[in-house]
């Protein structure tokens, strides 16, 4: 069983180290620094890597920056569009910074 899932379209960026954060809602804000997580694809829950949590911090949607977008391997406008599609109407999220372990 996986601890966290990502849409399949993000798998390549995560495994290549180009995506180093994820933005989640409060339901997924419970992860702890140093925790190692099994990661799978959202669509089929197939495991594809293990990550270690570096930090968890709240962020308002209107405070998302170019740095957040760079860590997501997309532009700021793309990031805001993706977040709006996944979490419509949500104004506060949690930035989970991570590093690839395997």
N, C-alpha and C positions, 0 to 999 in steps of 0.2 A: 504494500500500500504506500502511495506517495503522500508526502506532507504538504506539497504545494504543486499547483498545476499552472501551466502557461499555455496560451493558444499556440498551436503548432507553428504558426508563422514566426514565432519568436525563438524557436529552438536553435536554429543555426547561429543567431546572434549571441545567444547565451553560451553555447558550447565554444564559440570563437572568442569569447571574452569581450564582445562589443556591447553587450547589454549587461549593466552592472547594478541596476536598480529595478525595482518594480513598485508601482503605485497600487495600493490596495485600500479597501474600505475598512471600517472599524472591526468587522468580523475576522479579518486576517491581520490585525495589528498586535497579536499576542506573541509573536515570535521574539526570541531573546538573542542578544548579542552572543556570538560563539556557537549558537545552535546550528547543527548540520541537518540539512533537509534533503530528503529524496524528492526529486523533481520529475514530474511527468507531464505529458501533453493533456490539455483540457479535453480535447475531443475523444480520446480513447484511454487516457490514464496510463499510457505506456511510459515506463521510466526512461529518462534519457541522461540524467546527470545528478550529481550531488553538489549542493552549494553550502556555504557557511555565511551566516548572517553577520554583517559588520555593524549595522545600526538600524534602528527603527525610530522614525521621527514624524510627527504630524506636519502636514503642509496644506495650506489652503490652495484651492484650484487657481485662484488669481495670483498666487505667489510662485507658481511654477516658472522656472527660468530656462534660459538656453542651456545652462549646465545640466539641469534635470533632463532636458531633451537629448543632450550629448550622451548622457549615461544610459539613455533608453535607445540610443542609436537611431534617432529620428530628429526632425525639425520640431521646433516648439509648436507650430501650428498643427503638425501631424500628431504630436503628443496630446494636445488638447482635444483634437478630434477623436482619437482613440479612447481617451478617458471619458469623453462625453458619450461615446457609443456604449462603453462598458458600464459606466456609472452615471446614467442620465440624472441631472439635477443635484448630484452630490457636490458639496462645496469643500468638504474637508476630507483629505485622504491621508495615508501613511506611506512615507518613503521607506522602503526596505532596501538597504544597500547590502550587496552580497558579493562574494567571490566564488569562482568555480573551483571545486575541489577535485572532482573527477567526472 
